[in-house]
Amino acid sequence: MAATIQNSLKVALRKTMKDALKGLDAEAIARQSKAVTAKVKSYSGEGLSVIIVTHPKQVLQSEVFRQAQRISIYLSTSSELDTTALLCEMFRLDKMVFVPTYEGSKMKMVRLRCMDEYENLPLTKWNIKQPDFKEAREDAMTNGHGIDLFIMPGVAFSRCGARLGHGMGFYDKFLRQHAEKYPHKKVSLMAVALNEQIVNSEELPMDAHDVRLQSIITEN
C-alpha cells in the first residue's frame, strides 16, 4: 500500500515538473547552465548541499571533479540544464568521458573522446545526441576501471539527496550493476539541476532501492 502511494506521488510529481520545465525559456536555462558549470569546477566535495560560489567565473578545480579520471555525464535535452560546457571542460582537462546509450530496457556507458565525436553523434527520435548502441566503443562495465564520478540527470531533486528519474530505472539499475562489478571502487554521485527542479523532501520520498546523491548543484 505504502509503495503504491509513493509511486503515485512520483508519477504526479513527474508530470508537474515536466509541465513546469516546458515553461522555462532558453535564456533562463542558458544562464543557470553557465552558473552551475562554474560551481561544478569549484565544488569542494564535502557533504551534500546546493553550493554557492563567490565569483561565477572561478576556475578553481573541485577535489571530486579534479581527482575523477573517468566521468559519466548525460547529454542534455533542450529542457534540461545544458551539459555541453561541462563536456568541453572535461575534454580540456583530458578526462575520460562516458555517456549513456540506450536500447530498449538496456543502458550502457560508453567512451566519448572529443567534441568532434559529440558533434557528429546521431540524434534519437527524442532529438537527443546518443552513440549508436551497437557501435564498438570502450564500455565502462567491461574496461576494468568503471566510473569515478557520475553526473546524473533527473526530473526533480531534494536537498537531502533524493532524485526522481524519468521512470525507467536506467541509472538505479546501472549503479547497482556497477557496484557489483567494482565492489571496492569509491564512486561519487552528483546532479546538476535547474532551480525549478529542487523540491521539498516530503514531495520526493525515497524508495529502498533509490540511490542517494552526494551533491546537487544549482544556480541558487
Disulfide bonds with the S-S distance in Angstrom:
none
